[in-house]
């Protein structure tokens, strides 16, 4: 049987292999809601401008509502022979309302139809992802507020560098996610134009009103060039590139969770809800969710790569190649959504082991920079020389197998006579973080202020910085 949507000049139907390679209904049935919304907007506009009678338009809208209900009830039979969601819906509409269904496709083509459906789908996905990002950010802010004074080692090269607070570390991800949110918002603003009415590629002789369908579908305006309207897939690429960057951020955090939950670090315990055991080693608690989040960036970046290669070198306007945009995008957007949900759950449930973090922050002479800074500030020694003197103090500690806190004032003076007993005030990790009050620095009061700022940005409510608990050594003078 030749196709009843376009079979006028065809004598035979497609080869079975042709049907298999050509059909998209297996995956584009996800677009049913957007497809039906687009058709209702189109039919309503056609009637408003006098192309459809009110009677036909009412039959079409009622029929489309019925089709949507059937799909949602699971009673709709999708047919591969009808290729895609557009023809499946239209064919069922014809069964339901008869000939009036054939008037719906006036002044439109599947080319502008699919471009419209997919924009609407990606726009919905962006809205969901942005809401999920905000939820994860708020969860991080909550945990950061609990940990404003918790000392942990800060790393460069994964080597102990300087002490920071756990709250500050968590807030770093709130910043990254804020930029991810901004990239999604930008992509949404740029995609929000209506391709419907571009028709096959050249526009249409019918007196359609594209602003009317734009408004009905929540678009800001119609696309200004019909060729571009049907052939653009930037909106998917831009979304996927922002998604890949967001997934990369989650991957870095996931890697930290994996490291921190190891026996060697022991900075956190992940909850039973987001870990698995081993069938052979009873002691194990494996951070599978974190590992999978760490990995998802691969397929999300893969989707971007796949689609940009599909699009590269395609002449204007529509080519069937572009049907390959959907599966990869669906997979990538689903993967990012799942990753955000899993990360939010893990962050909400993880238990910090503050004693372990602090103990780890002390090792490796992590307050050596504070000693050098003290020499600059209190003894007026140039930083380069102060660095050298501190290096000799560290060497002395290494020789004795002690930390900087273990040196007596005589030890200090033996290295440089200009040092006096006030140096002891800067040796603790608490003093080190408390001193870092420069804008964006790790001092607990900064972290509390930043957390409050983000909390009110995310909730729209005024928020006060959390009170800082005084911990051991805290407030002992900073730079003295
Ligand atoms: N299933 C097609 C797609 O996803 C719809 C557009 C088909 N257009 C065409 N001229 N064959 O791209």
Boltz pocket constraint, residues with backbone or C-beta under 6 A from the ligand:
constraints:
  - pocket:
      binder: B
      contacts: [[A, 22], [A, 24], [A, 28], [A, 83], [A, 84], [A, 110], [A, 111], [A, 114], [A, 318], [A, 319], [A, 320], [A, 322], [A, 323]]
      max_distance: 6.0
